Amino acid sequence: LNLMKFRNEDGEFDTTSFRYACRLMIIAMEIIVGNSSYPREEIEVNSHLFRPLGLGYANLGSLLMVMGIPPRVNIE
């Protein structure tokens, strides 16, 4: 998910839309796992038991920069 696409017109992060997109993507991935065919029965059973699903995100650095959130650096 491109985090920059979840900025409102005022520049704030739209958590409601982000949560909705995450939920929608997980539901879509559940449908794919449920309807997929697998080369071996063991792989199918593991895919249904453990649900190897995950989402990624892009542009975290860009989002932090445009929101003015500096990196935390500990210099001793």
C-alpha positions as CSV (number, residue, x, y, z in Angstrom):
1,L,0.0,0.0,0.0
2,N,1.3,3.4,-1.0
3,L,1.2,5.4,2.2
4,M,1.3,8.7,0.4
5,K,-2.1,7.9,-1.2
6,F,-3.7,8.1,2.3
7,R,-3.0,11.8,2.9
8,N,-6.0,14.1,3.2
9,E,-6.2,17.4,1.4
10,D,-5.0,19.1,4.7
11,G,-1.9,16.8,4.7
12,E,-3.0,14.6,7.6
13,F,-2.8,10.8,7.4
14,D,-6.3,9.3,6.7
15,T,-6.3,6.4,9.2
16,T,-9.9,5.5,8.4
17,S,-9.2,4.9,4.7
18,F,-5.9,3.1,5.5
19,R,-7.6,0.7,7.9
20,Y,-10.4,0.1,5.3
21,A,-7.8,-0.6,2.6
22,C,-5.9,-3.0,4.8
23,R,-9.1,-4.9,5.7
24,L,-10.2,-5.0,2.1
25,M,-6.8,-6.4,1.0
26,I,-6.8,-9.1,3.7
27,I,-10.3,-10.2,2.7
28,A,-9.2,-10.4,-1.0
29,M,-6.1,-12.4,0.0
30,E,-8.3,-14.8,2.1
31,I,-10.5,-15.3,-1.0
32,I,-7.4,-16.1,-3.1
33,V,-6.0,-18.6,-0.6
34,G,-9.4,-20.2,-0.3
35,N,-9.9,-20.6,-4.0
36,S,-6.4,-21.5,-5.1
37,S,-5.2,-24.9,-6.3
38,Y,-2.0,-26.3,-4.9
39,P,0.4,-28.9,-6.3
40,R,0.3,-31.1,-3.2
41,E,-2.3,-31.8,-0.5
42,E,0.2,-30.9,2.3
43,I,0.8,-27.4,0.8
44,E,-3.0,-26.9,0.6
45,V,-3.5,-27.9,4.2
46,N,-0.7,-25.7,5.4
47,S,-2.0,-22.7,3.4
48,H,-5.5,-23.1,4.9
49,L,-4.2,-23.7,8.5
50,F,-1.6,-21.0,8.7
51,R,-2.8,-18.4,6.2
52,P,0.5,-17.0,4.9
53,L,-0.9,-13.5,4.2
54,G,0.8,-10.2,4.6
55,L,0.7,-6.6,3.3
56,G,3.5,-4.3,2.5
57,Y,3.7,-0.6,2.3
58,A,5.7,1.9,0.3
59,N,6.8,5.5,0.7
60,L,7.1,5.5,4.5
61,G,10.1,7.8,4.3
62,S,8.3,10.2,2.0
63,L,5.2,10.3,4.3
64,L,7.4,11.1,7.3
65,M,9.2,13.9,5.4
66,V,6.1,15.6,4.1
67,M,4.5,15.4,7.6
68,G,7.6,16.9,9.1
69,I,8.4,14.0,11.4
70,P,12.2,13.9,11.8
71,P,14.2,10.7,12.3
72,R,15.2,9.8,15.8
73,V,18.9,9.7,16.1
74,N,20.8,9.0,19.3
75,I,24.2,10.5,19.3
76,E,26.2,10.0,22.4
